[in-house]
Amino acid sequence: MSSKRRWSVNLNLRENDVGYSVLKNKPPPCDMRLVQSFEKEMDQKSSYSVKDDAGITVAENKQAVAIRARKQSKAMSIAVSPGKQIAMNGFMLWMSGKSLNIFSISITTMAIMNPVKGILSVSNAFRSCEDPDGKVDLTSAKALFVLMNLIWLGVGLYKMANMKLLPLTSADWEGYVVWKHVMETSSIPP
């Protein structure tokens, strides 16, 4: 069998095609001129080995920007990782049921302890993404990480409330109610 597909269409125009000259005379779509000028500028800068004020070549500068972008994307993937676990843990909490047994208590404990550990270890989680120059902004990623862990903690607390392990009703606080002592009594019914 040949490597070329039997039914293929080439949509690129060549010079001898009918509409080539008409399309060459048309202006590019909106804002494509800006993109093309930026691409030309970047090509011209990358072709030279010119040093800027700090003594860094443009190629090294592009590499530093690429590394910062990778660190930023890695930080955002770390920040979203607790959100990926919320659905799985929510399903596990649902499957464990409302009854009190060792399985449901261990899963509920895990749903409470893991987000708390995650919130307390925010700086350790993002240590690999830190930039020595401080040019990688990690505040939004850390805030998203804490928010996702708080949502996960809320799911665990909701499960604890459904299992009646949280003191949410007035009957749970009955021991703290101060009773008034009646100073006098009468035998006459009201």
C-alpha positions in Angstrom: 0.0 0.0 0.0 1.3 3.5 -0.8 2.2 5.9 2.0 0.1 8.7 0.3 -3.6 8.6 1.1 -6.0 7.9 -1.7 -8.4 10.7 -0.8 -6.4 13.8 0.1 -6.8 17.4 -0.8 -4.1 20.0 -0.7 -5.6 23.4 0.3 -2.4 25.4 -0.1 -2.4 27.6 -3.2 0.5 27.7 -5.6 1.5 30.5 -8.0 -0.1 28.9 -11.0 -3.5 28.4 -9.2 -6.5 30.5 -10.2 -7.0 32.5 -7.0 -3.4 33.0 -6.0 -2.9 36.5 -7.4 -6.2 37.7 -6.0 -5.4 36.4 -2.5 -1.9 37.9 -2.6 -3.3 41.4 -3.3 -5.8 41.2 -0.4 -4.7 42.5 3.0 -4.2 39.9 5.8 -7.0 39.4 8.3 -7.4 41.8 11.2 -4.5 41.9 13.6 -2.5 39.5 11.6 -0.2 42.4 10.6 0.7 42.8 14.3 1.4 39.1 14.7 3.5 39.1 11.5 5.5 42.1 12.6 6.1 40.6 16.0 7.3 37.4 14.4 9.6 39.3 12.1 11.0 41.3 15.0 11.6 38.1 17.1 13.3 36.4 14.1 15.6 39.4 13.6 16.4 39.5 17.3 17.1 35.8 17.5 19.3 35.8 14.4 21.7 38.2 16.1 23.8 37.6 19.2 23.4 41.1 20.6 23.9 41.6 24.3 21.5 43.8 26.1 22.2 46.0 29.2 22.7 43.2 31.6 25.1 41.4 29.3 22.7 38.6 28.5 22.2 37.5 24.9 18.7 37.5 23.4 18.7 33.7 23.1 19.5 33.4 26.8 16.7 35.8 27.6 14.2 33.8 25.5 15.4 30.7 27.4 14.9 32.4 30.8 11.4 33.5 29.7 10.6 29.9 28.6 11.8 28.5 32.0 9.7 31.1 33.9 6.6 30.1 31.8 7.2 26.4 32.5 7.5 27.1 36.2 4.3 29.2 36.1 2.4 26.4 34.4 3.8 23.8 36.8 2.7 26.0 39.7 -0.8 26.2 38.3 -1.0 22.4 37.8 0.1 22.0 41.5 -2.6 24.5 42.5 -5.3 22.6 40.7 -4.3 19.1 41.9 -6.5 19.2 45.1 -9.5 20.0 42.8 -8.8 16.7 41.0 -9.0 14.8 44.2 -12.3 16.4 45.4 -14.4 14.3 43.0 -12.7 11.1 43.8 -12.9 11.6 47.6 -16.5 12.8 47.3 -17.4 9.5 45.6 -15.5 7.6 48.2 -17.4 9.5 51.0 -20.7 8.8 49.3 -19.9 5.1 48.9 -18.9 4.8 52.6 -22.5 5.6 53.6 -23.9 7.4 56.7 -23.4 4.6 59.2 -20.6 4.7 61.7 -18.0 2.0 60.8 -14.2 1.9 60.6 -14.3 2.4 56.8 -16.4 5.5 56.8 -14.6 7.0 59.7 -11.1 6.4 58.1 -12.3 7.9 54.8 -13.8 10.9 56.6 -10.6 11.4 58.6 -8.6 11.3 55.4 -11.0 13.9 53.9 -10.4 16.2 56.9 -6.6 15.7 57.4 -5.3 15.8 53.8 -6.6 19.3 53.1 -5.4 20.6 56.5 -1.9 19.1 55.7 -2.0 20.7 52.3 -2.9 24.1 53.6 -0.1 23.9 56.2 2.5 22.9 53.6 1.7 25.4 50.9 5.3 26.7 50.8 6.7 23.2 50.5 4.4 22.4 47.7 5.5 25.3 45.5 9.2 25.1 46.4 10.1 23.6 43.1 8.4 26.5 41.2 10.2 29.3 43.0 12.5 31.5 41.0 15.6 32.9 42.6 15.0 36.3 40.9 11.4 36.3 42.1 10.0 36.8 38.6 7.6 33.9 38.8 4.4 35.1 40.5 3.1 32.3 42.7 0.5 34.2 44.7 -2.4 33.4 42.5 -1.3 29.7 42.3 -1.0 29.5 46.1 -4.4 31.2 46.6 -6.0 28.7 44.2 -4.3 25.8 46.0 -5.6 27.0 49.4 -9.1 27.6 47.9 -9.2 24.0 46.5 -8.1 22.6 49.8 -10.8 24.6 51.6 -13.4 23.2 49.3 -12.1 19.7 49.9 -12.2 20.4 53.7 -15.8 21.6 53.3 -16.8 18.3 51.6 -15.2 16.4 54.5 -17.0 18.5 57.1 -20.3 18.1 55.3 -19.8 14.3 55.5 -19.1 14.6 59.2 -22.2 16.6 59.7 -24.3 14.0 57.8 -22.8 11.3 60.0 -23.9 13.3 63.1 -20.2 13.7 64.2 -20.3 17.5 64.4 -22.2 19.2 67.2 -24.6 21.3 65.2 -27.9 20.8 67.0 -29.0 22.4 70.2 -29.2 18.9 71.8 -25.5 18.6 71.4 -24.9 21.6 73.6 -27.4 20.6 76.3 -24.7 20.0 78.9 -23.6 23.7 78.7 -27.1 25.1 79.4 -27.3 26.8 82.7 -30.6 25.9 84.5 -32.3 28.5 86.7 -32.9 27.4 90.3 -36.4 28.1 91.4 -36.4 30.1 94.6 -39.9 29.3 95.8 -42.6 26.8 94.9 -46.3 26.6 95.5 -48.7 23.7 95.6 -51.4 25.7 93.8 -51.5 24.7 90.1 -51.4 27.6 87.7 
